[in-house]
Amino acid sequence: MRRLHRVRRTLNYVNLSTPLGLLVARLGGARTAAGPGGLILAHGYRIPFPIAGAFTVGNVVLTRHEEGYLAGDLLRHEDRHASQYMACVGLPMLPLYVVAVVVSVLICGHQASWNVFERLANLEDGNYPRKTPWWIRTKNHEGDDFPQ
C-alpha cells in the first residue's frame, strides 16, 4: 500500500469518517471486505438512500450491488472521494457535499454535474453526465453535454 493510502487510512479513522462509514455499512446490512489502497468495500447495502450506485464515507465504499461491482473507473472515483474526506478533515465533508449538490442542482438541474466533489473525482469515472448550465442552453441543446 502506498504511503498516501496509509496516511489517508489513519487520518480517516482519527477524523471519525471511516468509523461512521463502518456504522452506516452495518446499519445497512452490508458485507465488508478489505479493498485496494486501504479502502473497505461494503456490498449489499440495503437502505434506499442515497440513490447513487456507490457512495463513500471515509474509507468505506458502499454499494447495493454484489461483489465485483466496485472495480475499475468507479472504484478509482470512489477512492478519490476517500481522499476528499481526508482533505476535509472528515465529517465536515458531509455538509460541504450537501451544499455542492444544491449548487449543482441550481446551476444545471443535476446533483453531480457541477458538484465540485464529483468533478474532482472525475464525473465520467462515477458515471455522471456533464450537463450545461441552464443559462447557456439553447432550444436545440438539451444540456447533456457542453455546447460545441
VOVEXMAR-446299 format. One line per field, with one value per residue (C-alpha): residue number from 1; residue in one letter; x, y, z. Coordinates in nm, 3 decimals. Example, Ala and Ser with C-alpha at 12.3 -4.5 7.8 and 13.67 -1.06 7.14 Angstrom:
VOVEXMAR-446299
nr = 1:2
rest = A:S
c1 = 1.230:1.367
c2 = -0.450:-0.106
c3 = 0.780:0.714
//
This chain:
VOVEXMAR-446299
nr = 1:2:3:4:5:6:7:8:9:10:11:12:13:14:15:16:17:18:19:20:21:22:23:24:25:26:27:28:29:30:31:32:33:34:35:36:37:38:39:40:41:42:43:44:45:46:47:48:49:50:51:52:53:54:55:56:57:58:59:60:61:62:63:64:65:66:67:68:69:70:71:72:73:74:75:76:77:78:79:80:81:82:83:84:85:86:87:88:89:90:91:92:93:94:95:96:97:98:99:100:101:102:103:104:105:106:107:108:109:110:111:112:113:114:115:116:117:118:119:120:121:122:123:124:125:126:127:128:129:130:131:132:133:134:135:136:137:138:139:140:141:142:143:144:145:146:147:148
rest = M:R:R:L:H:R:V:R:R:T:L:N:Y:V:N:L:S:T:P:L:G:L:L:V:A:R:L:G:G:A:R:T:A:A:G:P:G:G:L:I:L:A:H:G:Y:R:I:P:F:P:I:A:G:A:F:T:V:G:N:V:V:L:T:R:H:E:E:G:Y:L:A:G:D:L:L:R:H:E:D:R:H:A:S:Q:Y:M:A:C:V:G:L:P:M:L:P:L:Y:V:V:A:V:V:V:S:V:L:I:C:G:H:Q:A:S:W:N:V:F:E:R:L:A:N:L:E:D:G:N:Y:P:R:K:T:P:W:W:I:R:T:K:N:H:E:G:D:D:F:P:Q
c1 = 0.000:0.131:0.229:-0.055:-0.306:-0.165:-0.182:-0.536:-0.650:-0.511:-0.644:-0.991:-1.008:-0.892:-1.131:-1.417:-1.530:-1.428:-1.591:-1.909:-1.881:-1.849:-2.157:-2.354:-2.245:-2.355:-2.690:-2.744:-2.670:-2.367:-2.088:-1.746:-1.414:-1.070:-1.019:-0.724:-0.547:-0.675:-1.039:-1.311:-1.565:-1.920:-2.152:-2.523:-2.616:-2.996:-3.101:-3.256:-3.063:-2.859:-2.967:-2.615:-2.485:-2.198:-2.101:-1.812:-1.795:-1.436:-1.251:-1.568:-1.716:-2.077:-2.299:-2.625:-2.462:-2.281:-1.905:-1.730:-1.933:-1.674:-1.394:-1.215:-1.313:-1.591:-1.357:-1.100:-1.379:-1.477:-1.109:-1.083:-1.381:-1.197:-0.909:-1.159:-1.273:-0.911:-0.871:-1.194:-1.084:-1.354:-1.712:-1.720:-1.727:-2.089:-2.245:-1.999:-2.111:-2.478:-2.401:-2.221:-2.528:-2.756:-2.521:-2.507:-2.887:-2.922:-2.669:-2.786:-3.063:-2.841:-2.694:-2.345:-2.262:-2.145:-2.075:-1.714:-1.653:-1.785:-1.589:-1.267:-1.336:-1.389:-1.755:-1.716:-1.549:-1.856:-2.092:-2.225:-2.321:-2.178:-2.479:-2.455:-2.565:-2.929:-2.838:-2.638:-2.873:-3.034:-3.363:-3.179:-2.946:-3.093:-2.799:-2.649:-2.307:-2.126:-2.211:-1.964
c2 = 0.000:0.342:0.586:0.822:0.539:0.450:0.815:0.851:0.533:0.656:1.011:0.895:0.674:0.957:1.211:0.961:0.941:0.574:0.468:0.644:0.460:0.128:0.214:0.303:-0.026:-0.222:-0.041:-0.104:-0.476:-0.459:-0.719:-0.559:-0.672:-0.518:-0.339:-0.182:0.125:0.084:0.105:-0.108:-0.234:-0.281:-0.478:-0.549:-0.218:-0.227:0.126:0.309:0.633:0.771:0.685:0.652:0.315:0.357:0.613:0.665:0.759:0.791:0.489:0.281:0.240:0.121:-0.024:-0.216:-0.434:-0.762:-0.824:-0.724:-0.406:-0.185:-0.203:-0.005:0.357:0.354:0.233:0.499:0.760:0.642:0.624:0.996:1.062:0.886:1.131:1.418:1.308:1.329:1.675:1.799:1.663:1.401:1.473:1.838:1.685:1.576:1.925:2.057:1.782:1.871:2.234:2.118:1.914:2.217:2.438:2.179:2.147:2.525:2.550:2.267:2.065:1.762:1.671:1.584:1.770:2.089:1.937:2.026:1.694:1.488:1.695:1.649:1.274:1.272:1.276:1.016:0.765:0.796:0.753:1.107:1.324:1.666:1.900:2.256:2.537:2.633:2.986:2.874:2.610:2.663:2.532:2.259:2.174:1.974:2.008:1.661:1.784:2.110:2.303:2.274
c3 = 0.000:-0.093:0.182:0.087:0.133:0.475:0.583:0.444:0.620:0.952:0.922:0.814:1.125:1.350:1.194:1.254:0.890:0.848:1.178:1.059:0.726:0.909:1.118:0.803:0.643:0.949:0.973:0.601:0.632:0.401:0.398:0.435:0.293:0.259:-0.071:-0.250:-0.117:0.237:0.129:0.285:0.031:0.159:-0.073:-0.033:0.135:0.180:0.279:-0.023:0.046:-0.118:-0.471:-0.615:-0.732:-0.486:-0.224:0.013:0.381:0.496:0.358:0.331:-0.018:-0.005:-0.276:-0.306:-0.571:-0.524:-0.516:-0.837:-0.893:-0.725:-0.979:-1.247:-1.308:-1.048:-0.775:-0.873:-0.849:-0.500:-0.398:-0.478:-0.251:0.035:-0.020:-0.015:0.332:0.444:0.287:0.450:0.790:0.787:0.882:0.761:0.412:0.463:0.491:0.229:-0.008:0.050:-0.035:-0.351:-0.451:-0.405:-0.609:-0.888:-0.899:-0.914:-1.197:-1.419:-1.256:-1.186:-0.847:-0.973:-1.295:-1.121:-0.779:-0.703:-0.522:-0.814:-1.066:-0.868:-0.851:-1.233:-1.335:-1.607:-1.372:-1.149:-1.448:-1.416:-1.714:-1.794:-1.807:-1.930:-1.700:-1.757:-1.868:-2.174:-2.307:-2.645:-2.785:-2.976:-2.689:-2.402:-2.167:-2.188:-2.296:-2.325:-2.644:-2.929
//
